[in-house]
Amino acid sequence: MFNPTDFPEPTTVSVNGVELEVFEAGRHHGGEPIVLCHGWPEHAFSWRYQIPALVAAGYHVIVPNQRGYGNSSRPTEVTDYDIEHLSGDLVALLDHYGYDDATFVGHDWGAMVVWGLTLLHPGRVNKVVNLSLPYIERGEKPWIEVLEQVFGGDFYFVHFNRQPGVADAVFDENPLRFLRNLYRKNVPPAEPRPGMALINLARAEKPLGEPVMSDGELAVFVSAFESSGFTGGVNWYRNLDRNWHLLADVDPIIHQPTLMVYGDRDPVAKSENLADFVPEVEVVSLDCGHWIQQEKPEETNRVILNWLGRRGSA
């Protein structure tokens, strides 16, 4: 079991008009940089099992709490969480450490950010490793509009946009209860979670399913969200249609070598046309739910390191 006290000490880095809380390790190796990007509602701590394995393989591992999370800045304007700002933070982070490019690894919303970063700043990304969330085709209509048509106004992506402040206030009421209930191992069949289902989950007294992490590990997340609140992270969702517009004129193809890791029990659907937009992709599926790198840390590490090794890294 992981001991939270073994996690690297944070540093504060000023980039792109904000301050990011960054956890790093392995710089003394002089190896290639690899940046790990968490999802929602997560924290840099979600990569606790990957950091030592990547350091041992010779990488300089950089793990930010992205804007809105942990002790990083939490701007008040919703538009400060769009893909230009989120990807700009990562580009500025590379500049801070003196790197031209890096391998970027994302999970959940972190994967969405890495996809967007790669489209907007392709020269700064040499390889992509994404977990859970595949590349999402831009399509002819804004994403929230499409999701509302398909799943209705209560789907959580739509709910967060159409009823601003409602869900985050419920999550803030009791971070322990919400996160304890959310960090569970998923079992199929899985249906898309509507907004009210997440609110009900945040209020449920008795969690279902096996926990993903120990009480000590969960306490790290709970403490972080008791301090930061959930609004910053939810604001990432509130920029989906803005992001759709911002990506209108970019090349939609991911040209970098890419590893896509799915969880077979993850509610997030696998892509049926991933190779059309990510032609250099290799796909791996693990027998787990949504919290892939925390549910299956050894398997995740092995898959990532094997793939990087075949790509001639580090």
C-alpha positions in Angstrom: 0.0 0.0 0.0 1.3 3.4 -0.9 2.4 5.7 1.9 1.2 9.3 1.2 4.3 10.6 3.0 6.4 9.1 0.2 5.0 11.6 -2.4 7.4 14.3 -3.6 7.4 17.7 -1.9 5.6 20.3 -4.1 7.2 23.4 -5.5 5.3 26.5 -6.8 5.9 27.5 -10.4 4.7 30.8 -11.9 3.6 30.2 -15.5 1.1 31.7 -17.9 -0.3 34.2 -15.4 -1.0 31.6 -12.7 0.9 29.6 -10.1 1.0 25.9 -10.3 1.7 23.4 -7.6 4.1 21.0 -9.2 5.5 17.7 -7.9 8.6 16.5 -9.7 11.2 13.8 -9.4 14.2 12.4 -11.3 15.5 15.7 -12.7 19.0 14.7 -11.6 19.0 11.8 -14.1 19.2 14.1 -17.0 16.6 12.0 -18.8 13.7 12.9 -21.0 10.8 14.9 -19.4 7.4 13.3 -19.0 4.4 15.3 -17.8 1.5 13.6 -16.0 -1.9 15.4 -16.2 -4.7 14.4 -13.8 -8.4 14.4 -14.5 -11.6 15.4 -12.6 -12.0 15.4 -9.7 -8.5 14.4 -9.1 -5.1 15.7 -8.1 -1.4 15.2 -8.9 -1.5 12.5 -6.2 -3.4 10.2 -8.6 -0.1 9.5 -10.3 1.6 8.4 -7.0 2.2 4.9 -8.4 3.6 6.0 -11.7 6.2 8.5 -10.5 8.7 6.1 -8.9 8.4 3.7 -11.8 9.1 6.4 -14.4 11.9 7.9 -12.3 13.5 4.4 -12.0 13.3 4.2 -15.8 15.3 7.4 -16.1 12.7 10.1 -16.7 12.3 13.5 -15.3 8.7 13.3 -14.1 6.7 16.5 -13.8 3.3 16.3 -12.2 1.3 19.6 -11.9 -1.9 20.3 -10.1 -3.5 22.1 -13.0 -5.3 25.4 -12.5 -8.3 25.0 -10.3 -6.8 22.1 -8.3 -4.8 21.7 -5.1 -2.8 24.7 -4.2 -2.6 25.9 -7.8 -4.3 29.2 -8.8 -8.1 29.2 -9.0 -9.1 32.0 -11.4 -12.6 33.3 -10.9 -13.5 33.7 -14.6 -15.0 30.6 -16.2 -13.2 31.3 -19.5 -9.8 31.2 -17.7 -10.3 27.4 -17.8 -10.6 26.9 -21.6 -8.2 24.8 -23.6 -6.0 27.7 -24.6 -5.3 28.5 -20.9 -4.9 24.9 -19.8 -2.6 24.0 -22.7 -0.8 27.3 -22.3 0.0 26.4 -18.7 1.7 23.2 -19.8 3.7 24.9 -22.6 4.9 27.5 -20.1 5.8 24.6 -17.7 8.1 23.2 -20.4 9.6 26.6 -20.8 10.2 26.9 -17.1 12.2 23.7 -17.0 14.0 24.5 -20.3 12.4 21.7 -22.5 11.5 22.1 -26.1 9.1 19.2 -25.9 8.0 16.3 -23.7 5.9 13.1 -23.5 2.5 14.0 -22.1 0.3 11.5 -20.2 -3.3 12.3 -19.4 -6.2 10.6 -17.6 -9.8 11.5 -17.9 -10.0 15.3 -18.3 -6.3 15.4 -18.3 -6.4 13.3 -21.5 -8.8 15.9 -23.0 -6.2 18.6 -22.1 -3.4 16.5 -23.7 -5.4 16.0 -26.9 -6.0 19.7 -27.1 -2.4 20.6 -26.2 -1.2 18.3 -29.0 -3.5 20.0 -31.5 -2.7 23.5 -30.5 1.0 23.1 -29.8 2.1 20.0 -31.8 5.8 21.0 -31.7 5.8 20.8 -27.9 4.5 17.2 -27.7 6.7 14.3 -28.8 4.5 11.4 -27.7 1.1 11.0 -26.2 -0.2 8.5 -23.6 -3.8 8.9 -22.7 -6.0 6.9 -20.3 -9.7 6.4 -20.3 -10.8 9.3 -22.6 -10.1 8.8 -26.3 -9.8 11.5 -28.9 -13.2 13.2 -29.4 -14.0 14.2 -32.9 -14.9 17.9 -33.2 -17.9 17.4 -35.4 -20.3 19.9 -36.9 -22.0 21.1 -33.7 -20.6 22.2 -30.4 -20.1 19.3 -28.0 -22.6 20.4 -25.3 -25.3 20.9 -27.9 -24.7 17.4 -29.2 -24.6 15.8 -25.7 -27.8 17.5 -24.8 -29.5 16.2 -27.9 -28.3 12.6 -27.3 -28.5 12.3 -23.5 -30.8 15.1 -22.5 -30.4 18.1 -20.2 -29.6 16.0 -17.1 -26.4 14.4 -18.5 -23.7 15.7 -16.2 -21.7 17.5 -18.9 -24.9 19.4 -19.9 -26.0 19.8 -16.3 -22.7 21.5 -15.3 -23.2 24.0 -18.2 -26.9 24.7 -18.0 -27.1 24.9 -14.2 -23.9 26.7 -13.2 -23.0 26.4 -9.6 -25.5 23.8 -8.6 -23.5 20.7 -8.7 -20.3 22.2 -7.4 -22.1 23.5 -4.4 -23.4 20.0 -3.6 -19.9 18.5 -4.0 -18.5 21.2 -1.7 -21.0 20.2 1.1 -19.2 17.1 1.9 -16.0 16.3 -0.1 -15.3 13.2 2.0 -18.7 11.7 1.2 -18.6 12.6 -2.5 -15.1 11.4 -3.2 -15.5 8.2 -1.0 -18.6 7.4 -3.1 -17.0 8.3 -6.4 -13.7 6.5 -6.1 -15.2 3.0 -6.5 -14.3 0.2 -9.0 -16.8 0.2 -11.8 -18.5 -2.9 -13.0 -20.4 -3.3 -16.3 -22.9 -2.6 -17.7 -22.2 1.1 -17.4 -24.5 3.9 -18.5 -23.7 7.5 -19.0 -24.0 9.3 -15.7 -26.5 12.1 -15.7 -26.0 15.2 -13.7 -28.4 14.3 -11.0 -26.8 10.9 -10.6 -23.5 12.6 -9.6 -25.4 14.8 -7.2 -27.2 11.8 -5.7 -23.8 10.1 -5.4 -22.5 13.1 -3.5 -25.4 12.8 -1.0 -25.5 9.0 -0.7 -24.8 7.7 2.8 -23.8 4.2 1.8 -21.2 3.8 -1.0 -21.5 0.9 -3.5 -18.6 -1.2 -4.8 -15.0 -1.7 -3.7 -13.0 1.3 -2.9 -10.2 2.3 -5.3 -7.8 3.5 -2.6 -7.0 3.3 1.1 -8.5 5.7 3.7 -5.1 7.4 4.0 -4.8 7.9 0.2 -8.4 9.2 0.1 -7.6 11.7 2.8 -5.1 13.4 0.5 -7.8 14.1 -2.1 -10.4 15.1 0.5 -8.0 17.6 2.2 -7.2 19.1 -1.2 -10.8 19.6 -2.2 -11.8 20.9 1.2 -9.3 23.7 0.5 -9.9 24.3 -3.2 -13.5 23.4 -3.6 -14.8 21.8 -6.8 -15.8 24.9 -8.9 -12.4 25.3 -10.7 -12.4 21.7 -11.9 -16.1 21.9 -13.0 -15.3 25.0 -14.9 -13.2 22.9 -17.3 -16.6 21.3 -18.4 -18.1 24.8 -18.8 -15.6 25.6 -21.5 -16.4 22.6 -23.8 -18.3 24.6 -26.4 -15.7 27.4 -26.2 -13.0 24.8 -26.8 -15.0 23.6 -29.8 -14.8 27.1 -31.3 -11.1 27.5 -30.4 -10.2 24.3 -32.2 -12.0 25.2 -35.4 -9.0 26.0 -37.5 -6.4 23.5 -36.3 -5.3 20.3 -38.0 -7.6 17.7 -36.4 -5.1 14.9 -36.8 -2.8 13.8 -33.9 0.5 13.0 -35.7 2.5 11.9 -32.7 3.0 8.3 -31.6 0.2 7.6 -29.2 -0.7 5.0 -26.6 -4.4 4.8 -25.7 -5.2 2.8 -22.5 -8.8 1.8 -21.8 -10.4 0.2 -18.8 -12.8 -2.5 -19.9 -15.2 -1.6 -17.0 -14.9 2.1 -17.5 -18.2 4.0 -18.1 -16.4 6.1 -20.7 -17.0 4.6 -24.1 -14.1 3.4 -26.3 -13.7 5.2 -29.7 -14.8 3.4 -32.8 -12.8 5.6 -35.2 -9.7 6.5 -33.1 -7.2 5.6 -35.8 -8.9 8.0 -38.2 -7.7 10.9 -36.1 -4.7 9.3 -34.3 -3.1 7.2 -37.1 0.0 6.3 -35.0 -2.0 4.9 -32.1 -1.6 1.7 -30.2 -4.5 0.6 -28.1 -4.4 -1.4 -24.8 -7.3 -2.4 -22.6 -7.0 -3.4 -18.9 -9.5 -5.2 -16.7 -10.5 -2.2 -14.5 -12.9 0.7 -14.2 -12.3 4.4 -14.7 -9.5 5.1 -12.3 -7.1 3.1 -14.4 -3.6 4.1 -13.0 -4.9 3.8 -9.4 -6.8 0.6 -9.9 -4.1 -1.2 -11.8 -0.9 0.6 -11.0 1.6 -2.2 -11.8 -0.2 -3.1 -15.1 -0.4 0.6 -16.1 3.3 1.1 -15.4 4.2 -2.0 -17.4 2.1 -1.0 -20.4 3.4 2.6 -20.4 7.1 1.7 -19.9 7.0 -1.1 -22.5 5.5 1.2 -25.1 8.0 4.0 -24.3 10.8 1.5 -24.5 9.7 0.4 -27.9 9.6 4.0 -28.9 13.3 4.5 -28.0 12.7 6.7 -25.0 14.8 7.4 -22.0 
